[in-house]
Amino acid sequence: QRIAFVEHFGSYLLDEKDRSLVCDIVKQTSEAIDIPVFVKIRLLHTVEETLVLCRQLQEAGASLIAIHARYRASHERKGAGARDGAAILEHVRYIKQHMPPEFPIVTNGNVITYAHVEKNLEFTNADGIMCAEGILDNPALYQPRLQSTNNT
């Protein structure tokens, strides 16, 4: 995150001053290829700002938005794995409620166990879920879902 901050890329391109560039990238990409364009974002300063960004990305041609429900890191954070706290799943739920119902939103954050997967999806009403650290710690994290699918 520090390199992204210093070099101005990744989630640091989500500010209003770079919005036209990001939307142009999504638009040009979606027009140039025949497969869906998925976009992953982090939360902006307010849920309303994040919702505006999601609407702009959809209008630009994004087919799905994955929301990492944490704010961008500040480069001042200290210690191994320093974070800004738990994911703010309330923002994902709000955005899902205020985007067109057919537009897929993927939630990301606070997932260590399969029970967390179920709670996150139920709480946010998202169309899917991403997991990073939890899947690294437990590559079989989604195994309960696979088992239940195979038994039906």
C-alpha positions in Angstrom: 0.0 0.0 0.0 2.8 2.4 0.7 4.3 2.0 -2.8 0.8 2.5 -4.3 0.4 5.7 -2.2 3.9 7.1 -3.1 3.7 6.1 -6.8 0.0 7.0 -7.1 -1.6 3.8 -8.4 -4.2 1.2 -7.3 -6.8 2.5 -4.9 -5.1 5.9 -4.9 -6.6 6.5 -8.4 -10.1 6.5 -6.9 -10.1 10.1 -5.9 -12.2 12.6 -7.8 -9.2 14.1 -9.6 -8.5 10.8 -11.3 -12.1 9.6 -11.8 -12.3 10.4 -15.5 -9.1 8.5 -16.1 -10.3 5.4 -14.2 -13.7 5.5 -15.9 -12.0 6.0 -19.3 -9.9 2.9 -18.7 -13.0 0.9 -17.8 -15.0 2.2 -20.8 -12.2 1.6 -23.3 -11.6 -1.9 -21.9 -15.2 -2.9 -21.9 -15.6 -1.6 -25.5 -12.5 -3.4 -26.7 -13.1 -6.9 -25.4 -15.9 -9.4 -25.5 -15.7 -10.5 -21.8 -17.1 -8.8 -18.7 -14.9 -6.2 -17.0 -14.7 -6.6 -13.2 -13.5 -3.8 -11.0 -12.3 -4.0 -7.4 -12.4 -0.9 -5.2 -11.8 0.1 -1.7 -14.1 2.4 0.3 -13.8 6.2 -0.1 -14.2 8.7 2.7 -18.0 8.3 2.8 -20.5 5.6 1.7 -22.1 8.2 -0.5 -18.8 8.9 -2.3 -18.3 5.2 -2.8 -21.8 4.8 -4.2 -21.2 7.6 -6.7 -18.0 5.8 -7.8 -19.8 2.5 -8.2 -22.5 4.2 -10.4 -19.8 5.9 -12.5 -18.0 2.6 -12.9 -21.2 0.8 -14.0 -22.0 3.6 -16.5 -18.4 3.3 -17.8 -19.0 -0.4 -18.6 -18.0 -2.4 -15.5 -20.0 -5.7 -15.3 -19.3 -6.3 -11.6 -17.8 -4.4 -8.7 -15.9 -6.1 -5.9 -15.8 -3.9 -2.8 -12.9 -4.4 -0.3 -14.8 -2.9 2.6 -11.9 -1.1 4.1 -10.5 2.3 3.6 -7.2 2.8 1.8 -4.3 2.4 4.1 -2.4 5.4 5.3 1.3 5.1 4.8 1.8 6.0 8.5 0.5 2.6 9.7 2.9 0.6 11.9 3.6 -3.1 12.5 3.1 -6.3 10.6 -0.3 -6.5 9.0 -1.3 -3.1 10.4 -4.9 -2.3 9.3 -7.5 0.3 9.8 -9.8 -2.2 11.6 -12.5 -4.6 10.6 -14.1 -4.3 7.2 -17.1 -2.0 7.1 -19.7 -4.4 5.7 -22.5 -1.8 6.4 -21.1 0.1 3.4 -21.3 -2.9 1.1 -24.9 -3.5 2.2 -25.8 0.2 1.6 -24.2 0.1 -1.9 -25.9 -3.2 -2.8 -29.3 -1.7 -1.7 -28.7 1.5 -3.8 -27.3 0.0 -7.0 -29.6 -1.6 -9.6 -30.7 -5.0 -8.3 -29.4 -6.8 -11.4 -25.9 -5.3 -11.0 -23.6 -7.8 -9.2 -21.7 -6.6 -6.1 -19.0 -8.8 -4.5 -18.2 -8.3 -0.9 -14.7 -8.6 0.6 -13.5 -8.5 4.2 -13.8 -10.1 7.6 -13.6 -13.7 6.3 -11.6 -16.2 8.2 -14.1 -19.2 8.4 -16.9 -20.5 6.3 -19.3 -19.2 9.0 -17.9 -15.7 8.2 -18.7 -16.3 4.5 -22.3 -17.1 5.3 -22.7 -14.2 7.7 -21.1 -11.7 5.3 -23.3 -12.7 2.4 -26.4 -12.7 4.5 -25.6 -9.3 6.0 -24.6 -7.5 2.8 -26.9 -9.3 0.4 -24.0 -9.3 -2.0 -24.0 -11.5 -5.1 -20.6 -13.1 -4.2 -17.7 -13.0 -1.9 -13.9 -12.6 -2.1 -11.4 -13.7 0.4 -7.7 -13.0 0.7 -6.1 -13.7 4.0 -8.6 -16.3 5.1 -8.0 -18.4 2.1 -4.3 -18.1 2.5 -4.6 -19.4 6.1 -7.1 -22.1 5.1 -7.2 -23.1 1.4 -10.2 -25.3 2.2 -12.2 -22.4 3.5 -15.0 -23.0 1.0 -15.0 -26.8 1.5 -18.3 -26.8 3.5 -20.0 -25.2 0.4 -18.6 -27.8 -1.9 -19.7 -30.6 0.4 -23.3 -29.2 0.6 -23.4 -28.9 -3.2 -22.2 -32.4 -3.8 -24.9 -33.8 -1.4 -27.8 -32.2 -3.2 
